[in-house]
Structures are given as C-alpha cells and as structure tokens.
Amino acid sequence: MKLFKSRNLMIVYGICLFLILVGTFFDFNLSSLIAREESLFGRFFLIFGQFPVMLCGFTAAALLLRSLPTEKNEKTVFLALTAGGFAGGLIGVKEVIENVSGIKMILCILIELLIACALFYYVYMRCDTSNPALLRRTALFILFTVLITTAAVVFVKIPWGRPRYRSIIAVEGLEYQPWYVIGKSARDAFEGILDHDEFKSFPSGHTASATYILTLIALKNVIPELKDQEKTLMIAGFAWIILTAFARIFAGAHFLSDVTFGFVISFSIMLGLGKLLKIDRKKKTK
C-alpha cells in the first residue's frame, strides 16, 4: 500500500506529532472553543462511529469464505475465523443500541446491516480467487488490526483514568488532567458521582475504530477493479477519520490529544501487521 511508503509515513506521523504538541499545551482551550455536547454532528458519530468495525468484520469474512483451504483442520480454523469476523462485526451496533431507542434504533441497525451486507456481497463476488493465500493474508490483516487495536485501547484507557471534558465542566471540583498524567485518583475521588466511562477519555476509542477503515485500502490487492483506486480509498478513509475525531472533540467526549493517540495506536498496529503479513506480496504461496 502506498500509504506505507516511507515518505507518506513521515507525513502522517509528522502531522500526528504536531497535533500531540498542540494538544499538550492547548487541549482544554481547544475543547472550550468548539465543544457543543448536544450537537447533531457529534451525536451522529457517537452512534455510527463504530460502524467501521462491522465493515471490516464482514469484509474479512467474505475474503475468508472465498479462500477456504481444502485441508480439513485448516478449513475448520478459517471457518471459525469467518464466524469471528461476522460476530466481531456485529459489535458495530453497540453504540446504536446504547444511544438510540425504539423504531429509530431498529432503523439505524438495519441501515448498518444493509450497507455491511452489500459490501460483503461485493467483496465476495469481485475478489480474485486465483491467489487464496493473498485473500487470507488480507483478511487476517483486517481482522487482527481490529482485534489487537481494540485490546490495546482498552488496556490503556482503564489505568490512564483521564476525565472527559464534558465531565470536567459539569462537575465541581473535577480538574483537567493532561494526557501525560497517568492515574485513577480522580476516578476514585468521584466514585458514585460519575460513571467510570467518564474517566476513559484517553485515548479515543471511536477514532481508533474509525482508523480501521484504512485497512480496506488493501482490497485493491484482491479486487481487480479497485487496483487503481488506492488514492480514492485513502482520501475517503482519512475523511471519515478526521470527521470522527472532530466530532468526538465537538461532543466534549475527547480532547485533541485523545483522538490523535487513538489514531496513532490503530495506525501503528495496522502498519506493523501490514508489514508482517506482507499484504502487498502478489506471489502465490501454499
């Protein structure tokens, strides 16, 4: 993927470093300027911010089904991974269930499922099956990016204990905590007053999830008609990430440094897996 070329990586990480530096000194000021907790823009990405999880899960399942090994034991393993792709993808409706009710919730879930199933059908029908090993590597690249990143974000969130901007301005005595300060003293002090979720600002899980969408750029290796569409896929992916990140700041759920680190964690894991699994390698392997 061109995104993994040295020059592009320098640009991406250079921008991230700049944003982290800005957030280090101006996190609270920036949130004070733009946060609008009840905005429809922020609420939209709260509800649909996990949608890339479903897209990735269903895409990986389609690739795995089209490249199942013939050997019985291997086939069983990859069938289990396929089921995991579907099951993991359904986590994408979590925010819908938690934040929408009634007929609106049903409609939102149906919309997500229809889009995800349409993508599944497109990938299943259009992928080139002449190189099953490449299909499987691409599927594993997508699946494990989601799995490892999700675990990493949760692992960091819990001990970090950073309070969200919306809670800081709403609760007297709750102070702003810079991103580089680690500790749960504030969470313990406000036990019973605030839910533990209000102390999971760092890093942004929604932004990390939005970054998963970049793994779908790898489809250009396995779907012939997408071969020359990497730039378009990249632009669309980064547009979704930027909108999600901004929406989370706008909603008062995260600071600039939170969303930047959410992206960096997800992108770095994706980069490492892409290199490890050699998803751009075209040579057929057993």
Salt bridges, closest charged atoms under 4 A:
ASP27 OD2 - ARG162 NH2 2.98
GLU95 OE2 - LYS94 NZ 3.87
GLU95 OE2 - HIS206 NE2 3.90
GLU98 OE2 - LYS94 NZ 3.26
GLU191 OE1 - HIS196 NE2 3.02
ASP197 OD1 - ARG164 NH2 3.44
ASP197 OD2 - ARG166 NH2 3.92
GLU198 OE2 - ARG166 NH2 2.90
GLU225 OE1 - ARG126 NH1 3.55
GLU230 OE1 - LYS220 NZ 3.60
ASP258 OD1 - ARG162 NH1 2.74
ASP258 OD2 - HIS254 ND1 3.86
ASP280 OD1 - LYS220 NZ 3.58
